[in-house]
């Protein structure tokens, strides 16, 4: 797939650079309305450059004649572009019969300018100004044939182009270029009552280009708009042409339209632009960038920026696309789904690159393999929507390893956006009377100090990011707590103490790093059924007792925890920091769970 940068205004296209016809060699091109006029001239020039051109047109006689003249570099397929089925046939023929079995460039050129009786004001369809008597007659439905051809037909072409572009082989030789034949009436007033539909349709096609250009790059698709004005054509009589010239019209040759198409088609850096065809007195090349589709300052610029933040339309689903996350404790026993593994998989499934860190490398590698397997099963038009995943062995109680974790993320994925401090253990057993203080200290290092160690290096890395346009943030940290840190009451002193410390650690970090654009939140799971719990053995009786210690009376698992983490890590939680989020089926929401009503504290 062609790798394209996101659309960003960088100034007008340099039209003084001539097109390079050699880049069309071996390309498969579709030209609708390619049997006459500008379309035919374009077909001939592209075929001469070595492209295989599929001519789509309603004029069978002329289309077949042109295709025969240009054989073997052209074929004709009869097509009325208002017919979806006929357009499908065009694309299928282009792929089946082109030497490359592909569809690289689509020029949506077909269109009409006038229809009999097409008038803006006399809506009786007779072209007669309405009288007072006529006003009292029933309104007559207008014939919107021009809109059907110019707009609906071109939208069909676009939808089909997107479909077949995305089926292209993922090689450098292939391209995904869509060009719309528009008109200068999309910028200038054209008050003649006889071409109102034409003007409306060409404005609408300019809107299509400006809508699609913001996301089409994600699929390697370029979209541009070419706006002819007055082009020399055999359809005008010499008398009428002379009359237009006497009124100040300057004509441009059809060859300049074809050259403009070729300039766009042969330069993959051109995306999201409108080029107009001009007489030589305006631009010696015969065309120039209109440079009126972007705002660089003022209210319109601000409003455009806001709209881009509000409208998060994406071709490839996933808000984390292109972002990088570190998940510590990302492995677990066998094929089980622990919190860390579930978190890593969900982040990757939304397009996030994930560094899966665990003290047990085999466990981390198993998580990565599970991500890769799911990615292969979730291809969209041959391309995975998952992010990449890499396993790393590290001890998060070792500051040197923690520094290496962050440097590995930066080296591998070039940035760091999300840190999930997931490592935790049950830790030292016993009460204050009999706990082993050496084990106590080691356990606190794992459950609390490790989060500080990794954050110490992750936060400066996140601060290198530009603030996100939507959220205004640079990064997000999610610490793994527990309901034991909120309620206490477990058999051992260490675990609730350490998880209570994580809760306050989260709040303090949130306050410290909010000015840096980094959110810090905490998820506190309840009694989940995960490998950490059942790995050492758990009776069905114990499992059932855990299930009943919640309002919902259902069993939770690693996925339940992971969905909360992914939510807090992402933009939907952009106004949340310092939050302590229980994921516990209501365990911490009420007292006396499981007690009979007669024993209620309310009597």
Helices and strands as residue ranges (DSSP letters): G 21-24, E 28-32, H 37-48, E 52-57, H 60-70, E 74-78, H 84-97, E 105-108, H 132-135, H 145-147, I 148-152, H 153-165, E 177-181, G 184-186, G 193-195, H 196-212, G 216-219, E 222-227, H 238-246, H 254-265, E 274-277, E 287-289, H 298-310, E 324-328, H 339-349, E 353-358, H 361-376, E 379-380, E 383-384, E 389-393, H 399-413, E 418-421, H 437-444, I 445-449, H 450-462, E 475-480, H 484-487, H 493-513, G 514-516, E 518-525, H 531-534, H 540-547, H 558-569, G 571-573, E 580-583, G 587-589, G 597-599
